[in-house]
Amino acid sequence: MEDTPTTLWALERDGHALACTVKLVSYGIEISLAQDGEAVVTRVFETGEEALAWSAKKLSDREAAGWKTVSA
C-alpha cells in the first residue's frame, strides 16, 4: 500500500525551494523534506501525531533561519 504524497508546506530562500511531503506507507507515515526536488531527509513515524509534530518543528526551524512561505 503506497499513498500519493501530499505537500504539507513549501518554503523558498535565495532561489532555492524546500518542501515537506507526507504519505501513508505500509510501515507507517513517511515524511520527506526535499530541497530543489531532491529528498534530503525522510523519516517514518508510527502515528500521524508524531509525524505532524516533527514536520511542524522542521517548519519552525526553517522559518527561523529565514525561509519564507511560497506564495500561491
PDB file of N, H, CA, C and O in Angstrom:
ATOM      1  N   MET A   1       0.845  -1.179   0.000  1.00  0.00           N
ATOM      2  CA  MET A   1       0.000   0.000   0.000  1.00  0.00           C
ATOM      3  C   MET A   1       0.889   1.240   0.000  1.00  0.00           C
ATOM      4  O   MET A   1       1.600   1.492   0.973  1.00  0.00           O
ATOM      5  N   GLU A   2       0.856   1.998  -1.059  1.00  0.00           N
ATOM      6  H   GLU A   2       0.279   1.794  -1.850  1.00  0.00           H
ATOM      7  CA  GLU A   2       1.579   3.262  -1.166  1.00  0.00           C
ATOM      8  C   GLU A   2       0.574   4.368  -1.477  1.00  0.00           C
ATOM      9  O   GLU A   2      -0.291   4.204  -2.336  1.00  0.00           O
ATOM     10  N   ASP A   3       0.688   5.453  -0.801  1.00  0.00           N
ATOM     11  H   ASP A   3       1.391   5.587  -0.103  1.00  0.00           H
ATOM     12  CA  ASP A   3      -0.189   6.598  -0.957  1.00  0.00           C
ATOM     13  C   ASP A   3       0.521   7.647  -1.814  1.00  0.00           C
ATOM     14  O   ASP A   3       1.749   7.656  -1.891  1.00  0.00           O
ATOM     15  N   THR A   4      -0.239   8.523  -2.453  1.00  0.00           N
ATOM     16  H   THR A   4      -1.237   8.516  -2.391  1.00  0.00           H
ATOM     17  CA  THR A   4       0.343   9.642  -3.182  1.00  0.00           C
ATOM     18  C   THR A   4       0.775  10.698  -2.174  1.00  0.00           C
ATOM     19  O   THR A   4       0.003  11.037  -1.277  1.00  0.00           O
ATOM     20  N   PRO A   5       1.996  11.229  -2.298  1.00  0.00           N
ATOM     21  CA  PRO A   5       2.461  12.244  -1.339  1.00  0.00           C
ATOM     22  C   PRO A   5       1.589  13.499  -1.367  1.00  0.00           C
ATOM     23  O   PRO A   5       1.105  13.913  -2.420  1.00  0.00           O
ATOM     24  N   THR A   6       1.401  14.089  -0.196  1.00  0.00           N
ATOM     25  H   THR A   6       1.795  13.753   0.659  1.00  0.00           H
ATOM     26  CA  THR A   6       0.693  15.348  -0.032  1.00  0.00           C
ATOM     27  C   THR A   6       1.667  16.371   0.523  1.00  0.00           C
ATOM     28  O   THR A   6       2.384  16.085   1.482  1.00  0.00           O
ATOM     29  N   THR A   7       1.705  17.554  -0.061  1.00  0.00           N
ATOM     30  H   THR A   7       1.122  17.787  -0.840  1.00  0.00           H
ATOM     31  CA  THR A   7       2.608  18.606   0.417  1.00  0.00           C
ATOM     32  C   THR A   7       2.005  19.263   1.659  1.00  0.00           C
ATOM     33  O   THR A   7       0.883  19.768   1.626  1.00  0.00           O
ATOM     34  N   LEU A   8       2.764  19.246   2.745  1.00  0.00           N
ATOM     35  H   LEU A   8       3.675  18.835   2.772  1.00  0.00           H
ATOM     36  CA  LEU A   8       2.330  19.905   3.984  1.00  0.00           C
ATOM     37  C   LEU A   8       2.694  21.376   3.969  1.00  0.00           C
ATOM     38  O   LEU A   8       1.902  22.221   4.386  1.00  0.00           O
ATOM     39  N   TRP A   9       3.885  21.682   3.493  1.00  0.00           N
ATOM     40  H   TRP A   9       4.528  20.995   3.155  1.00  0.00           H
ATOM     41  CA  TRP A   9       4.319  23.068   3.378  1.00  0.00           C
ATOM     42  C   TRP A   9       5.450  23.183   2.366  1.00  0.00           C
ATOM     43  O   TRP A   9       6.138  22.211   2.056  1.00  0.00           O
ATOM     44  N   ALA A  10       5.626  24.422   1.853  1.00  0.00           N
ATOM     45  H   ALA A  10       5.068  25.212   2.105  1.00  0.00           H
ATOM     46  CA  ALA A  10       6.692  24.707   0.896  1.00  0.00           C
ATOM     47  C   ALA A  10       7.271  26.074   1.223  1.00  0.00           C
ATOM     48  O   ALA A  10       6.538  27.026   1.496  1.00  0.00           O
ATOM     49  N   LEU A  11       8.580  26.157   1.192  1.00  0.00           N
ATOM     50  H   LEU A  11       9.175  25.385   0.971  1.00  0.00           H
ATOM     51  CA  LEU A  11       9.292  27.390   1.521  1.00  0.00           C
ATOM     52  C   LEU A  11      10.289  27.722   0.419  1.00  0.00           C
ATOM     53  O   LEU A  11      10.631  26.874  -0.406  1.00  0.00           O
ATOM     54  N   GLU A  12      10.753  28.978   0.422  1.00  0.00           N
ATOM     55  H   GLU A  12      10.476  29.666   1.092  1.00  0.00           H
ATOM     56  CA  GLU A  12      11.791  29.383  -0.519  1.00  0.00           C
ATOM     57  C   GLU A  12      12.740  30.366   0.145  1.00  0.00           C
ATOM     58  O   GLU A  12      12.366  31.110   1.052  1.00  0.00           O
ATOM     59  N   ARG A  13      13.990  30.348  -0.335  1.00  0.00           N
ATOM     60  H   ARG A  13      14.294  29.744  -1.071  1.00  0.00           H
ATOM     61  CA  ARG A  13      15.005  31.279   0.156  1.00  0.00           C
ATOM     62  C   ARG A  13      16.159  31.274  -0.831  1.00  0.00           C
ATOM     63  O   ARG A  13      16.619  30.211  -1.249  1.00  0.00           O
ATOM     64  N   ASP A  14      16.625  32.455  -1.203  1.00  0.00           N
ATOM     65  H   ASP A  14      16.251  33.318  -0.863  1.00  0.00           H
ATOM     66  CA  ASP A  14      17.795  32.610  -2.071  1.00  0.00           C
ATOM     67  C   ASP A  14      17.723  31.757  -3.337  1.00  0.00           C
ATOM     68  O   ASP A  14      18.723  31.172  -3.753  1.00  0.00           O
ATOM     69  N   GLY A  15      16.539  31.687  -3.947  1.00  0.00           N
ATOM     70  H   GLY A  15      15.727  32.162  -3.609  1.00  0.00           H
ATOM     71  CA  GLY A  15      16.376  30.936  -5.184  1.00  0.00           C
ATOM     72  C   GLY A  15      16.261  29.432  -5.013  1.00  0.00           C
ATOM     73  O   GLY A  15      16.260  28.698  -6.002  1.00  0.00           O
ATOM     74  N   HIS A  16      16.165  28.959  -3.779  1.00  0.00           N
ATOM     75  H   HIS A  16      16.166  29.555  -2.975  1.00  0.00           H
ATOM     76  CA  HIS A  16      16.027  27.528  -3.504  1.00  0.00           C
ATOM     77  C   HIS A  16      14.634  27.240  -2.949  1.00  0.00           C
ATOM     78  O   HIS A  16      14.025  28.086  -2.294  1.00  0.00           O
ATOM     79  N   ALA A  17      14.146  26.044  -3.219  1.00  0.00           N
ATOM     80  H   ALA A  17      14.640  25.356  -3.751  1.00  0.00           H
ATOM     81  CA  ALA A  17      12.829  25.613  -2.743  1.00  0.00           C
ATOM     82  C   ALA A  17      13.002  24.461  -1.759  1.00  0.00           C
ATOM     83  O   ALA A  17      13.876  23.612  -1.935  1.00  0.00           O
ATOM     84  N   LEU A  18      12.175  24.438  -0.735  1.00  0.00           N
ATOM     85  H   LEU A  18      11.465  25.128  -0.592  1.00  0.00           H
ATOM     86  CA  LEU A  18      12.162  23.367   0.254  1.00  0.00           C
ATOM     87  C   LEU A  18      10.713  22.961   0.470  1.00  0.00           C
ATOM     88  O   LEU A  18       9.861  23.813   0.719  1.00  0.00           O
ATOM     89  N   ALA A  19      10.427  21.675   0.377  1.00  0.00           N
ATOM     90  H   ALA A  19      11.120  20.982   0.174  1.00  0.00           H
ATOM     91  CA  ALA A  19       9.054  21.192   0.542  1.00  0.00           C
ATOM     92  C   ALA A  19       9.025  20.012   1.502  1.00  0.00           C
ATOM     93  O   ALA A  19       9.965  19.220   1.570  1.00  0.00           O
ATOM     94  N   CYS A  20       7.931  19.914   2.239  1.00  0.00           N
ATOM     95  H   CYS A  20       7.167  20.557   2.184  1.00  0.00           H
ATOM     96  CA  CYS A  20       7.701  18.805   3.155  1.00  0.00           C
ATOM     97  C   CYS A  20       6.471  18.056   2.675  1.00  0.00           C
ATOM     98  O   CYS A  20       5.393  18.633   2.529  1.00  0.00           O
ATOM     99  N   THR A  21       6.644  16.762   2.430  1.00  0.00           N
ATOM    100  H   THR A  21       7.520  16.293   2.549  1.00  0.00           H
ATOM    101  CA  THR A  21       5.528  15.938   1.979  1.00  0.00           C
ATOM    102  C   THR A  21       5.291  14.796   2.959  1.00  0.00           C
ATOM    103  O   THR A  21       6.187  14.391   3.701  1.00  0.00           O
ATOM    104  N   VAL A  22       4.073  14.292   2.942  1.00  0.00           N
ATOM    105  H   VAL A  22       3.345  14.621   2.339  1.00  0.00           H
ATOM    106  CA  VAL A  22       3.688  13.178   3.800  1.00  0.00           C
ATOM    107  C   VAL A  22       2.961  12.147   2.950  1.00  0.00           C
ATOM    108  O   VAL A  22       2.216  12.493   2.033  1.00  0.00           O
ATOM    109  N   LYS A  23       3.187  10.881   3.265  1.00  0.00           N
ATOM    110  H   LYS A  23       3.792  10.600   4.009  1.00  0.00           H
ATOM    111  CA  LYS A  23       2.413   9.820   2.607  1.00  0.00           C
ATOM    112  C   LYS A  23       2.294   8.631   3.541  1.00  0.00           C
ATOM    113  O   LYS A  23       3.145   8.383   4.395  1.00  0.00           O
ATOM    114  N   LEU A  24       1.209   7.912   3.343  1.00  0.00           N
ATOM    115  H   LEU A  24       0.517   8.114   2.650  1.00  0.00           H
ATOM    116  CA  LEU A  24       0.946   6.707   4.116  1.00  0.00           C
ATOM    117  C   LEU A  24       1.625   5.542   3.411  1.00  0.00           C
ATOM    118  O   LEU A  24       1.407   5.319   2.220  1.00  0.00           O
ATOM    119  N   VAL A  25       2.443   4.803   4.142  1.00  0.00           N
ATOM    120  H   VAL A  25       2.620   4.984   5.109  1.00  0.00           H
ATOM    121  CA  VAL A  25       3.116   3.621   3.603  1.00  0.00           C
ATOM    122  C   VAL A  25       2.751   2.434   4.490  1.00  0.00           C
ATOM    123  O   VAL A  25       2.212   2.615   5.582  1.00  0.00           O
ATOM    124  N   SER A  26       3.037   1.251   4.033  1.00  0.00           N
ATOM    125  H   SER A  26       3.474   1.104   3.146  1.00  0.00           H
ATOM    126  CA  SER A  26       2.617   0.050   4.761  1.00  0.00           C
ATOM    127  C   SER A  26       3.238  -0.052   6.154  1.00  0.00           C
ATOM    128  O   SER A  26       2.687  -0.720   7.029  1.00  0.00           O
ATOM    129  N   TYR A  27       4.369   0.598   6.363  1.00  0.00           N
ATOM    130  H   TYR A  27       4.816   1.141   5.652  1.00  0.00           H
ATOM    131  CA  TYR A  27       5.077   0.502   7.638  1.00  0.00           C
ATOM    132  C   TYR A  27       4.947   1.756   8.492  1.00  0.00           C
ATOM    133  O   TYR A  27       5.634   1.876   9.507  1.00  0.00           O
ATOM    134  N   GLY A  28       4.072   2.708   8.104  1.00  0.00           N
ATOM    135  H   GLY A  28       3.514   2.611   7.279  1.00  0.00           H
ATOM    136  CA  GLY A  28       3.854   3.896   8.912  1.00  0.00           C
ATOM    137  C   GLY A  28       3.518   5.120   8.085  1.00  0.00           C
ATOM    138  O   GLY A  28       2.969   5.014   6.988  1.00  0.00           O
ATOM    139  N   ILE A  29       3.849   6.269   8.615  1.00  0.00           N
ATOM    140  H   ILE A  29       4.295   6.356   9.506  1.00  0.00           H
ATOM    141  CA  ILE A  29       3.612   7.550   7.953  1.00  0.00           C
ATOM    142  C   ILE A  29       4.967   8.154   7.644  1.00  0.00           C
ATOM    143  O   ILE A  29       5.768   8.411   8.543  1.00  0.00           O
ATOM    144  N   GLU A  30       5.215   8.377   6.358  1.00  0.00           N
ATOM    145  H   GLU A  30       4.564   8.168   5.628  1.00  0.00           H
ATOM    146  CA  GLU A  30       6.520   8.844   5.901  1.00  0.00           C
ATOM    147  C   GLU A  30       6.480  10.333   5.611  1.00  0.00           C
ATOM    148  O   GLU A  30       5.616  10.815   4.878  1.00  0.00           O
ATOM    149  N   ILE A  31       7.426  11.055   6.195  1.00  0.00           N
ATOM    150  H   ILE A  31       8.128  10.664   6.790  1.00  0.00           H
ATOM    151  CA  ILE A  31       7.582  12.484   5.955  1.00  0.00           C
ATOM    152  C   ILE A  31       8.918  12.676   5.249  1.00  0.00           C
ATOM    153  O   ILE A  31       9.937  12.122   5.663  1.00  0.00           O
ATOM    154  N   SER A  32       8.901  13.472   4.174  1.00  0.00           N
ATOM    155  H   SER A  32       8.074  13.921   3.838  1.00  0.00           H
ATOM    156  CA  SER A  32      10.137  13.757   3.445  1.00  0.00           C
ATOM    157  C   SER A  32      10.323  15.257   3.300  1.00  0.00           C
ATOM    158  O   SER A  32       9.366  15.994   3.061  1.00  0.00           O
ATOM    159  N   LEU A  33      11.564  15.701   3.447  1.00  0.00           N
ATOM    160  H   LEU A  33      12.342  15.102   3.642  1.00  0.00           H
ATOM    161  CA  LEU A  33      11.946  17.075   3.141  1.00  0.00           C
ATOM    162  C   LEU A  33      12.776  17.018   1.866  1.00  0.00           C
ATOM    163  O   LEU A  33      13.730  16.246   1.765  1.00  0.00           O
ATOM    164  N   ALA A  34      12.403  17.844   0.898  1.00  0.00           N
ATOM    165  H   ALA A  34      11.628  18.471   0.980  1.00  0.00           H
ATOM    166  CA  ALA A  34      13.128  17.869  -0.374  1.00  0.00           C
ATOM    167  C   ALA A  34      13.558  19.293  -0.672  1.00  0.00           C
ATOM    168  O   ALA A  34      12.749  20.220  -0.616  1.00  0.00           O
ATOM    169  N   GLN A  35      14.839  19.464  -0.990  1.00  0.00           N
ATOM    170  H   GLN A  35      15.496  18.711  -1.036  1.00  0.00           H
ATOM    171  CA  GLN A  35      15.350  20.769  -1.379  1.00  0.00           C
ATOM    172  C   GLN A  35      15.613  20.733  -2.873  1.00  0.00           C
ATOM    173  O   GLN A  35      16.343  19.874  -3.368  1.00  0.00           O
ATOM    174  N   ASP A  36      15.013  21.671  -3.584  1.00  0.00           N
ATOM    175  H   ASP A  36      14.420  22.369  -3.182  1.00  0.00           H
ATOM    176  CA  ASP A  36      15.126  21.756  -5.041  1.00  0.00           C
ATOM    177  C   ASP A  36      14.796  20.422  -5.700  1.00  0.00           C
ATOM    178  O   ASP A  36      15.441  20.018  -6.668  1.00  0.00           O
ATOM    179  N   GLY A  37      13.780  19.740  -5.163  1.00  0.00           N
ATOM    180  H   GLY A  37      13.255  20.068  -4.377  1.00  0.00           H
ATOM    181  CA  GLY A  37      13.293  18.495  -5.740  1.00  0.00           C
ATOM    182  C   GLY A  37      14.029  17.238  -5.330  1.00  0.00           C
ATOM    183  O   GLY A  37      13.620  16.140  -5.709  1.00  0.00           O
ATOM    184  N   GLU A  38      15.106  17.364  -4.567  1.00  0.00           N
ATOM    185  H   GLU A  38      15.438  18.256  -4.259  1.00  0.00           H
ATOM    186  CA  GLU A  38      15.896  16.202  -4.127  1.00  0.00           C
ATOM    187  C   GLU A  38      15.629  15.935  -2.644  1.00  0.00           C
ATOM    188  O   GLU A  38      15.811  16.817  -1.806  1.00  0.00           O
ATOM    189  N   ALA A  39      15.201  14.721  -2.332  1.00  0.00           N
ATOM    190  H   ALA A  39      15.054  14.004  -3.013  1.00  0.00           H
ATOM    191  CA  ALA A  39      14.945  14.364  -0.931  1.00  0.00           C
ATOM    192  C   ALA A  39      16.243  14.459  -0.132  1.00  0.00           C
ATOM    193  O   ALA A  39      17.266  13.898  -0.523  1.00  0.00           O
ATOM    194  N   VAL A  40      16.188  15.173   0.986  1.00  0.00           N
ATOM    195  H   VAL A  40      15.357  15.629   1.303  1.00  0.00           H
ATOM    196  CA  VAL A  40      17.367  15.299   1.850  1.00  0.00           C
ATOM    197  C   VAL A  40      17.157  14.607   3.190  1.00  0.00           C
ATOM    198  O   VAL A  40      18.121  14.207   3.842  1.00  0.00           O
ATOM    199  N   VAL A  41      15.892  14.464   3.604  1.00  0.00           N
ATOM    200  H   VAL A  41      15.109  14.788   3.074  1.00  0.00           H
ATOM    201  CA  VAL A  41      15.575  13.776   4.852  1.00  0.00           C
ATOM    202  C   VAL A  41      14.258  13.029   4.662  1.00  0.00           C
ATOM    203  O   VAL A  41      13.288  13.587   4.149  1.00  0.00           O
ATOM    204  N   THR A  42      14.232  11.776   5.076  1.00  0.00           N
ATOM    205  H   THR A  42      15.020  11.323   5.493  1.00  0.00           H
ATOM    206  CA  THR A  42      12.993  11.002   5.084  1.00  0.00           C
ATOM    207  C   THR A  42      12.916  10.278   6.418  1.00  0.00           C
ATOM    208  O   THR A  42      13.862   9.610   6.834  1.00  0.00           O
ATOM    209  N   ARG A  43      11.769  10.422   7.086  1.00  0.00           N
ATOM    210  H   ARG A  43      11.000  10.965   6.748  1.00  0.00           H
ATOM    211  CA  ARG A  43      11.555   9.762   8.383  1.00  0.00           C
ATOM    212  C   ARG A  43      10.212   9.067   8.350  1.00  0.00           C
ATOM    213  O   ARG A  43       9.286   9.517   7.676  1.00  0.00           O
ATOM    214  N   VAL A  44      10.110   7.973   9.077  1.00  0.00           N
ATOM    215  H   VAL A  44      10.863   7.607   9.624  1.00  0.00           H
ATOM    216  CA  VAL A  44       8.860   7.235   9.188  1.00  0.00           C
ATOM    217  C   VAL A  44       8.413   7.252  10.648  1.00  0.00           C
ATOM    218  O   VAL A  44       9.216   7.051  11.559  1.00  0.00           O
ATOM    219  N   PHE A  45       7.130   7.494  10.851  1.00  0.00           N
ATOM    220  H   PHE A  45       6.478   7.658  10.110  1.00  0.00           H
ATOM    221  CA  PHE A  45       6.558   7.591  12.186  1.00  0.00           C
ATOM    222  C   PHE A  45       5.424   6.597  12.326  1.00  0.00           C
ATOM    223  O   PHE A  45       4.802   6.204  11.339  1.00  0.00           O
ATOM    224  N   GLU A  46       5.157   6.189  13.566  1.00  0.00           N
ATOM    225  H   GLU A  46       5.662   6.508  14.367  1.00  0.00           H
ATOM    226  CA  GLU A  46       4.067   5.249  13.834  1.00  0.00           C
ATOM    227  C   GLU A  46       2.711   5.933  13.809  1.00  0.00           C
ATOM    228  O   GLU A  46       1.717   5.324  13.413  1.00  0.00           O
ATOM    229  N   THR A  47       2.659   7.196  14.231  1.00  0.00           N
ATOM    230  H   THR A  47       3.466   7.691  14.553  1.00  0.00           H
ATOM    231  CA  THR A  47       1.370   7.899  14.295  1.00  0.00           C
ATOM    232  C   THR A  47       1.421   9.207  13.520  1.00  0.00           C
ATOM    233  O   THR A  47       2.484   9.793  13.317  1.00  0.00           O
ATOM    234  N   GLY A  48       0.253   9.644  13.095  1.00  0.00           N
ATOM    235  H   GLY A  48      -0.611   9.168  13.260  1.00  0.00           H
ATOM    236  CA  GLY A  48       0.151  10.926  12.416  1.00  0.00           C
ATOM    237  C   GLY A  48       0.524  12.076  13.324  1.00  0.00           C
ATOM    238  O   GLY A  48       1.100  13.068  12.877  1.00  0.00           O
ATOM    239  N   GLU A  49       0.199  11.947  14.590  1.00  0.00           N
ATOM    240  H   GLU A  49      -0.269  11.141  14.953  1.00  0.00           H
ATOM    241  CA  GLU A  49       0.524  12.992  15.567  1.00  0.00           C
ATOM    242  C   GLU A  49       2.036  13.206  15.648  1.00  0.00           C
ATOM    243  O   GLU A  49       2.498  14.347  15.654  1.00  0.00           O
ATOM    244  N   GLU A  50       2.802  12.129  15.709  1.00  0.00           N
ATOM    245  H   GLU A  50       2.427  11.202  15.704  1.00  0.00           H
ATOM    246  CA  GLU A  50       4.268  12.226  15.742  1.00  0.00           C
ATOM    247  C   GLU A  50       4.797  12.849  14.454  1.00  0.00           C
ATOM    248  O   GLU A  50       5.676  13.710  14.486  1.00  0.00           O
ATOM    249  N   ALA A  51       4.258  12.409  13.332  1.00  0.00           N
ATOM    250  H   ALA A  51       3.544  11.710  13.306  1.00  0.00           H
ATOM    251  CA  ALA A  51       4.710  12.905  12.029  1.00  0.00           C
ATOM    252  C   ALA A  51       4.448  14.401  11.889  1.00  0.00           C
ATOM    253  O   ALA A  51       5.328  15.149  11.462  1.00  0.00           O
ATOM    254  N   LEU A  52       3.245  14.837  12.246  1.00  0.00           N
ATOM    255  H   LEU A  52       2.531  14.230  12.593  1.00  0.00           H
ATOM    256  CA  LEU A  52       2.906  16.252  12.113  1.00  0.00           C
ATOM    257  C   LEU A  52       3.685  17.123  13.089  1.00  0.00           C
ATOM    258  O   LEU A  52       4.038  18.254  12.755  1.00  0.00           O
ATOM    259  N   ALA A  53       3.959  16.620  14.287  1.00  0.00           N
ATOM    260  H   ALA A  53       3.672  15.701  14.559  1.00  0.00           H
ATOM    261  CA  ALA A  53       4.760  17.380  15.256  1.00  0.00           C
ATOM    262  C   ALA A  53       6.176  17.578  14.730  1.00  0.00           C
ATOM    263  O   ALA A  53       6.734  18.669  14.849  1.00  0.00           O
ATOM    264  N   TRP A  54       6.762  16.531  14.146  1.00  0.00           N
ATOM    265  H   TRP A  54       6.308  15.645  14.049  1.00  0.00           H
ATOM    266  CA  TRP A  54       8.117  16.629  13.598  1.00  0.00           C
ATOM    267  C   TRP A  54       8.141  17.615  12.431  1.00  0.00           C
ATOM    268  O   TRP A  54       9.057  18.430  12.320  1.00  0.00           O
ATOM    269  N   SER A  55       7.128  17.536  11.559  1.00  0.00           N
ATOM    270  H   SER A  55       6.384  16.874  11.649  1.00  0.00           H
ATOM    271  CA  SER A  55       7.030  18.449  10.423  1.00  0.00           C
ATOM    272  C   SER A  55       6.904  19.898  10.895  1.00  0.00           C
ATOM    273  O   SER A  55       7.550  20.787  10.339  1.00  0.00           O
ATOM    274  N   ALA A  56       6.087  20.138  11.903  1.00  0.00           N
ATOM    275  H   ALA A  56       5.562  19.416  12.354  1.00  0.00           H
ATOM    276  CA  ALA A  56       5.894  21.491  12.434  1.00  0.00           C
ATOM    277  C   ALA A  56       7.192  22.040  13.015  1.00  0.00           C
ATOM    278  O   ALA A  56       7.485  23.225  12.864  1.00  0.00           O
ATOM    279  N   LYS A  57       7.965  21.196  13.673  1.00  0.00           N
ATOM    280  H   LYS A  57       7.727  20.232  13.796  1.00  0.00           H
ATOM    281  CA  LYS A  57       9.254  21.614  14.233  1.00  0.00           C
ATOM    282  C   LYS A  57      10.224  21.992  13.122  1.00  0.00           C
ATOM    283  O   LYS A  57      10.925  22.999  13.221  1.00  0.00           O
ATOM    284  N   LYS A  58      10.266  21.180  12.055  1.00  0.00           N
ATOM    285  H   LYS A  58       9.696  20.362  11.974  1.00  0.00           H
ATOM    286  CA  LYS A  58      11.152  21.478  10.923  1.00  0.00           C
ATOM    287  C   LYS A  58      10.733  22.779  10.244  1.00  0.00           C
ATOM    288  O   LYS A  58      11.590  23.568   9.847  1.00  0.00           O
ATOM    289  N   LEU A  59       9.427  23.014  10.104  1.00  0.00           N
ATOM    290  H   LEU A  59       8.730  22.373  10.426  1.00  0.00           H
ATOM    291  CA  LEU A  59       8.937  24.260   9.517  1.00  0.00           C
ATOM    292  C   LEU A  59       9.365  25.451  10.370  1.00  0.00           C
ATOM    293  O   LEU A  59       9.860  26.448   9.845  1.00  0.00           O
ATOM    294  N   SER A  60       9.179  25.348  11.657  1.00  0.00           N
ATOM    295  H   SER A  60       8.778  24.538  12.084  1.00  0.00           H
ATOM    296  CA  SER A  60       9.559  26.423  12.573  1.00  0.00           C
ATOM    297  C   SER A  60      11.065  26.711  12.501  1.00  0.00           C
ATOM    298  O   SER A  60      11.479  27.870  12.469  1.00  0.00           O
ATOM    299  N   ASP A  61      11.868  25.661  12.477  1.00  0.00           N
ATOM    300  H   ASP A  61      11.532  24.719  12.504  1.00  0.00           H
ATOM    301  CA  ASP A  61      13.322  25.811  12.379  1.00  0.00           C
ATOM    302  C   ASP A  61      13.722  26.530  11.101  1.00  0.00           C
ATOM    303  O   ASP A  61      14.575  27.417  11.126  1.00  0.00           O
ATOM    304  N   ARG A  62      13.102  26.148   9.974  1.00  0.00           N
ATOM    305  H   ARG A  62      12.409  25.428   9.954  1.00  0.00           H
ATOM    306  CA  ARG A  62      13.446  26.749   8.679  1.00  0.00           C
ATOM    307  C   ARG A  62      12.999  28.207   8.618  1.00  0.00           C
ATOM    308  O   ARG A  62      13.722  29.056   8.098  1.00  0.00           O
ATOM    309  N   GLU A  63      11.810  28.500   9.146  1.00  0.00           N
ATOM    310  H   GLU A  63      11.223  27.809   9.568  1.00  0.00           H
ATOM    311  CA  GLU A  63      11.339  29.883   9.149  1.00  0.00           C
ATOM    312  C   GLU A  63      12.254  30.755  10.004  1.00  0.00           C
ATOM    313  O   GLU A  63      12.521  31.903   9.649  1.00  0.00           O
ATOM    314  N   ALA A  64      12.735  30.226  11.124  1.00  0.00           N
ATOM    315  H   ALA A  64      12.518  29.293  11.413  1.00  0.00           H
ATOM    316  CA  ALA A  64      13.670  30.966  11.972  1.00  0.00           C
ATOM    317  C   ALA A  64      14.998  31.224  11.260  1.00  0.00           C
ATOM    318  O   ALA A  64      15.710  32.176  11.579  1.00  0.00           O
ATOM    319  N   ALA A  65      15.322  30.363  10.290  1.00  0.00           N
ATOM    320  H   ALA A  65      14.743  29.589  10.030  1.00  0.00           H
ATOM    321  CA  ALA A  65      16.571  30.521   9.523  1.00  0.00           C
ATOM    322  C   ALA A  65      16.375  31.403   8.285  1.00  0.00           C
ATOM    323  O   ALA A  65      17.296  31.556   7.484  1.00  0.00           O
ATOM    324  N   GLY A  66      15.174  31.983   8.127  1.00  0.00           N
ATOM    325  H   GLY A  66      14.425  31.858   8.779  1.00  0.00           H
ATOM    326  CA  GLY A  66      14.952  32.924   7.034  1.00  0.00           C
ATOM    327  C   GLY A  66      14.206  32.387   5.824  1.00  0.00           C
ATOM    328  O   GLY A  66      14.031  33.117   4.848  1.00  0.00           O
ATOM    329  N   TRP A  67      13.765  31.148   5.852  1.00  0.00           N
ATOM    330  H   TRP A  67      13.908  30.555   6.645  1.00  0.00           H
ATOM    331  CA  TRP A  67      12.955  30.603   4.764  1.00  0.00           C
ATOM    332  C   TRP A  67      11.574  31.237   4.829  1.00  0.00           C
ATOM    333  O   TRP A  67      11.050  31.470   5.918  1.00  0.00           O
ATOM    334  N   LYS A  68      10.982  31.518   3.673  1.00  0.00           N
ATOM    335  H   LYS A  68      11.408  31.328   2.788  1.00  0.00           H
ATOM    336  CA  LYS A  68       9.666  32.156   3.584  1.00  0.00           C
ATOM    337  C   LYS A  68       8.674  31.231   2.891  1.00  0.00           C
ATOM    338  O   LYS A  68       9.050  30.443   2.023  1.00  0.00           O
ATOM    339  N   THR A  69       7.411  31.331   3.278  1.00  0.00           N
ATOM    340  H   THR A  69       7.106  31.971   3.984  1.00  0.00           H
ATOM    341  CA  THR A  69       6.346  30.530   2.676  1.00  0.00           C
ATOM    342  C   THR A  69       6.222  30.891   1.203  1.00  0.00           C
ATOM    343  O   THR A  69       6.255  32.064   0.833  1.00  0.00           O
ATOM    344  N   VAL A  70       6.081  29.876   0.374  1.00  0.00           N
ATOM    345  H   VAL A  70       6.054  28.922   0.674  1.00  0.00           H
ATOM    346  CA  VAL A  70       5.892  30.083  -1.066  1.00  0.00           C
ATOM    347  C   VAL A  70       4.521  30.679  -1.271  1.00  0.00           C
ATOM    348  O   VAL A  70       3.523  30.146  -0.785  1.00  0.00           O
ATOM    349  N   SER A  71       4.469  31.822  -2.014  1.00  0.00           N
ATOM    350  H   SER A  71       5.280  32.255  -2.408  1.00  0.00           H
ATOM    351  CA  SER A  71       3.167  32.440  -2.285  1.00  0.00           C
ATOM    352  C   SER A  71       2.448  31.691  -3.402  1.00  0.00           C
ATOM    353  O   SER A  71       3.057  31.219  -4.362  1.00  0.00           O
ATOM    354  N   ALA A  72       1.152  31.603  -3.241  1.00  0.00           N
ATOM    355  H   ALA A  72       0.657  31.987  -2.462  1.00  0.00           H
ATOM    356  CA  ALA A  72       0.332  30.862  -4.209  1.00  0.00           C
ATOM    357  C   ALA A  72       0.113  31.644  -5.482  1.00  0.00           C
ATOM    358  O   ALA A  72      -0.555  31.162  -6.396  1.00  0.00           O
TER     359      ALA A  72
END
